[in-house]
Amino acid sequence: MEIKKIKNARGEMTVPGDKSISHRAVMLGAIARGETRISGFLPGADCLSTIDCFRQMGIDIEADGENVTVKGRGLHGLSAPRKTLYTGNSGTTTRLLCGLLSGQSFNSEITGDASICRRPMRRVTEPLSQMGAKISGEYCPLKITGSRLHGIEYDMPVASAQVKTSLLLAGLYAEGGTIIREKEKSRDHTELMLKAMGADIDVSGLDVCLKPVPALTAQEVIVPGDISSAAFFMVLGAIMPDSCITIRNVGINETRTGIIDVLKSMGAKIKLENVRVSAGESAADITVSSSHLTGTQICGALIPRLIDELPVIAAAALFAGGETVIKDAQELKVKETDRIHAVVTEFKKCGADISETDDGMIIRGGRTLHGADFKTYGDHRMAMSLAVLAQLAGGASSLDDARCVEISYPDFFDDLYRLG
Ligand code: SPQ
């Protein structure tokens, strides 16, 4: 697909609902008592995979675009799926289901697309087996034998919301409490939603403690716009001359706002207005305008707060003066593709000065860039980051496969071109 160029980026927009919150609303809604009404749901391919899996386990889910109603059947209301649960391209669906299905009274099998079958599952299967779970294999397809579970105390070796959530979902079915100690704080949407639904959950610093309860109670869930999708337009607004974009109703949960902190530290003009809170999740309108950026260091506890935004932050760094160093981001290697290798390989095609390191990349900004024929590796975040980069590279650019934006942002290109 040829990427059309826009002259500048001006105007107001919204982005689709938060992917992480949308998945969790369906999953927790399915095992809560009563109807969970979700508005602002993300009807992207990953979240539709989650809906499909729960329908196969007997949950009645009415889905009409952004409005979804999940008719919860209680903690023990799921029924055995008649066929293998297919999670598509979604790491979140796959890993969270592992935890949820471990403690059921039935057996199940999970698999996904080629990318999912390459993504490591040991990070969830190992601690789950300590809880008594029986899961065969370290890669999909995974066979899960429903088992009696017991709580554990677990020090997480990687900062991962998926691992944490998987263990919390298993913990709902375990005998005794489950204590999870995070290495660094990862996104906490599960903790907030569990609390709102009546779970016995306590968060203190990096410790999360959960005790089983007889039932969760359905809630209304208002999903804010996904900051990971807004990130593409925040970067675009900052790097394009004569630009000013207001993105309305974006989730600004502190565990996700690393992109705002980094862009500000690079000198971006960013303003947050109309901050509001619903069930512990904050949202705001974000305005970004053309800025002169300078390079920065991104590492440590900041990484989990912007892990999915690193490809587009790397694109911003190409247009910043000086050097940007990204460290401690080895997790990028086990996403939909190896995002360190993919970013470095593709950005070099347009003349970027960028090098790959073991746990990140070094970008020297300010070069003149030219258009190129880019590969997306079937990775939605690569496709959208390259589309942003292509706007400022001289000449034409194309993407080999742009359809992957369906995963998290089906209308991405329409929204991009509308701004121009
Ligand atoms: O669901 P999936 O495929 O893992 O999606 C990604 C993404 O870029 O959309 C990662 F590839 O987001 C993850 C994120 O990186 C979603 C997520 C969650 O909802 O809990 C947590 C992060 O992953 P992790 O491994 O750090 O827990």
Boltz pocket constraint, residues with backbone or C-beta under 6 A from the ligand:
constraints:
  - pocket:
      binder: B
      contacts: [[A, 19], [A, 20], [A, 21], [A, 46], [A, 89], [A, 90], [A, 91], [A, 92], [A, 93], [A, 159], [A, 160], [A, 161], [A, 162], [A, 163], [A, 165], [A, 186], [A, 187], [A, 307], [A, 308], [A, 331], [A, 334], [A, 335], [A, 336], [A, 381], [A, 408]]
      max_distance: 6.0
